[in-house]
Amino acid sequence: MQSYDVNTLLQKGKDLALQKVTVNGWVRAFRSNRFIALNDGSTLKNIQIVVDFENFDENLIKQITTAASLRVQGEVVESQGKGQEIEIIAKDIKILGIANSDDVQETILQPKAHTLEKLREQAHLRFRTNLFAAIMRVRNSLMFAIHKFYNEKGFVYINTPIITGSDAEGAGEMFRVTNLDLDHIPRDEEGKIDFSKDFFGKSTNLTVSGQLEGEAAAMGLGKIYTFGPTFRAENSNTTRHLAEFWMIEPEMAFYDLDQNMDLAEEFLKYVITYAMEHCKDDLEFLTERFDKEQKQKPAEERSDLGLMERLNYVLKNKFVRLSYTEAIEILKESKPNKKGKFKYPIEGWGADLQSEHERYLVEKHFKMPVILFDYPQEIKAFYMRLNDDGKTVRAMDVLFPGIGEIIGGSQREERLEVLDQRIAQFGIDQEEIWWYRDTRRFGSVPHAGFGLGLERLVLFVTGMSNIRDVIPFPRYPKSAGF
Amino acid sequence: MQSYDVNTLLQKGKDLALQKVTVNGWVRAFRSNRFIALNDGSTLKNIQIVVDFENFDENLIKQITTAASLRVQGEVVESQGKGQEIEIIAKDIKILGIANSDDVQETILQPKAHTLEKLREQAHLRFRTNLFAAIMRVRNSLMFAIHKFYNEKGFVYINTPIITGSDAEGAGEMFRVTNLDLDHIPRDEEGKIDFSKDFFGKSTNLTVSGQLEGEAAAMGLGKIYTFGPTFRAENSNTTRHLAEFWMIEPEMAFYDLDQNMDLAEEFLKYVITYAMEHCKDDLEFLTERFDKEQKQKPAEERSDLGLMERLNYVLKNKFVRLSYTEAIEILKESKPNKKGKFKYPIEGWGADLQSEHERYLVEKHFKMPVILFDYPQEIKAFYMRLNDDGKTVRAMDVLFPGIGEIIGGSQREERLEVLDQRIAQFGIDQEEIWWYRDTRRFGSVPHAGFGLGLERLVLFVTGMSNIRDVIPFPRYPKSAGF
């Protein structure tokens, strides 16, 4: 007897009519001692199992409770009821695992509305909720689309190191990695910690970005991307930050900033389109949730657009490209600035843009995704290419509605003498990044790249608002459960 | 003027004849002041640029040296020479980055034979060598095939946590993750380290496996896989171990061990086939290298098969499936055992198999890949399903020629009462893994999964022998450079 997952069963639908099949899953509901809604995680939808309870042992029927797991053998028939094309007339049911109803009531498996907070506390069980399973399938779809996009374009996927001995990137505070015995820390003659005794013979941390190593790879392989976990030891307990998150960082030899912007825009549109095509049911479900959530918000905080509208609006519009200098002019003259509504008023050129400014530009002024470029060098990283004006660098940030910055990137400084000035200016030790300087010594080339935080993207596509709800086991201050 | 990467140029070949194109790359060689071999990392092959030096400035010609980078505009013509279908007659050459010849001589960019050791010391530059670039392209191809395989089968890609507060898996020694100030470690009243002051409010480590979390995900989503970095703080300075490596761990609800073996075999054959189809040039090059290396070895250490033969032999043969008990019988009666040639003689049932035994079975006895299953429970992990004999567990190891164990997996213990016995037996704290036990409390189901170390697979496919040569920036004792 052929075994099918629920998704395949529902996809094949009537083609399977009158066939005998096996299907496994968890009981989502059991109505009237007759209709089981069975789900196996392969899709949001359930398959309806029709049970003629007179043909089954009473004790077995009693064990068919919410959250129990079953193996069902039966015949596929066209469904008389609404909402499904087919159902299965059960011939044989095997209880794989029971679920005690009292125990289930203590969990999020109990079929009623639970808070997102509660789901997080039971992160090991939330894969069995419609909401989180839908988010995970969308996340999966986005991740596959990311690999597919770069693969089709001839990029080489590179795994840059997670444990790093360098801290030059300066993207944020780092976690220490050690296997020293903290009760007996070895010290040198001056009483300083002797990291030569540590596993790697030096002080090591968790990476904050694979970019510098990615650049080295691109200097040989041409076009590469990294996709792996990155870390920040910052004590920010917000809905937008995680201590551990996944980042995609493409890096392209021979690309300038314009090509970098083109790639970023094409990339975002590609992966969003892919998820919309491959997760229709899940996104429909998430759109309903988003709408409900919006209705509960005060009017001024509500999104102008529904979830699907917001996705389509990103796909259909060409992103606005605007220099930092132009952005400052717009912001300085904007209503909220003049009326003192910005928490950080824009007084003039040089100001670092905050989320409120970015969202004003995207959501109010242009009503379109925006790519800002050519930022003041003081507020950007040392490796960004200096413009001829001597004041700005070839940085770019892609700004999205509801999210703010979703991508940050730049053309890199490929001229060794300029790079060295910037290294000195930032107080970085040349010796520390000898190998990075080397990539500019032997056939240096113009190159560019950017970074996308995966969870920010998943937030945008799923319409969720807390980043802890779009990663299986979130890590943040005081929380490393499971 | 259309810009192409070298791979696309060579693929299109004569179709581009007489077209004007732009191509970028690094100089691999410059013969007779006339023929530049240009490479951009998109393929092993170079494109030949023909320079009529009388048409170019003498100073420019002087800068066309090994490792320098160029932008060339020119016309595609059919090549008169051997070894290439097309070449480009240069109309304009721009030096993007010079490469000082004296400096180049100090590096692995100097076109002569370098040791693998030397390549490792200059890991930031080895992306520009034919050998390492070929390995990276094969690795990339395998990684994409892995995602493609699971995606086509409806698996959900899950990112399990890298930083973990649990140490139940017991797969190996772990690295500590902390942001405590090691010069001022907070202590409680008893003088013990107060980890409640650490970032996560508890003692945390780098993961050794995502399996337990993967199981929780599979208990909701059905079929999942993880693919991420894992860590071992073991002081093993060998050619087979890394402190940081990438692992793929599929986990399937409703699968038994036989289905697990079927999946593992299909998976390995799929990804190897994919790499062979998509990396022909690179694998040809690596086969030549492998043959040369074999010839330098003493006869008794030589591989019976060439690299391509070895790959084909894995593809064409059905893997032998053999119980541990049968394997012990074979090994006990084997010549090397009787003649005392094994470093660890096999005396009888219960012995833990070493690499020498695994390789004997695969390379000498069966001359085929072997899947061993049903191991003594004492030598396997607590979560493996106990057989009715009460002695063995439903473990499986896939053994490959030249590599030994490439995959380890099992059917998991889904019966809570048996799991609890095993947890007690292994001295694990039930409280520690409350959430893992939970997955057996609410509709537990039979399930199975396995782990594949990516770098072991890359070793096998590329024919390399040191695992440090198949990952961009290897981490091992006393080494975390770059």
Interface residues (C-beta under 8 A of the other chain):
Chain A: D5 N7 T8 N24 W26 V27 D40 G41 S42 A67 A68 S69 R71 L96 G97 I98 A99 N100 D103 V104 T107 L109 A123 H124 L125 R126 F127 R128 T129 F132 A133 M136 R137 R139 N140 M143 F144 H147 N151 G154 V156 Y157 I158 N159 T160 P161 I162 I163 T164 G165 S166 E173 M174 F175 R176 V177 T178 N179 L180 L182 D183 I185 I193 F199 F200 G201 K202 T204 L206 E213 A216 A217 A218 M219 G220 L221 G222 K223 G228 P229 F231 A233 N235 A243 E244 W246 A253 F254 E414 W435 Y436 D438 T439 R440 R441 F442 G443 S444 V445 P446 I471 P472 F473 R475 P477 K478 S479 A480 G481 F482
Chain B: D5 N7 T8 N24 W26 V27 D40 G41 S42 A67 A68 S69 R71 L96 G97 I98 A99 N100 D103 V104 T107 L109 A123 H124 L125 R126 F127 R128 T129 F132 A133 M136 R137 R139 N140 M143 F144 H147 N151 G154 V156 Y157 I158 N159 T160 P161 I162 I163 T164 G165 S166 E173 M174 F175 R176 V177 T178 N179 L180 L182 D183 I185 I193 F199 F200 G201 K202 T204 L206 E213 A216 A217 A218 M219 G220 L221 G222 K223 G228 P229 F231 A233 N235 A243 E244 W246 A253 F254 E414 W435 Y436 D438 T439 R440 R441 F442 G443 S444 V445 P446 I471 P472 F473 R475 P477 K478 S479 A480 G481 F482
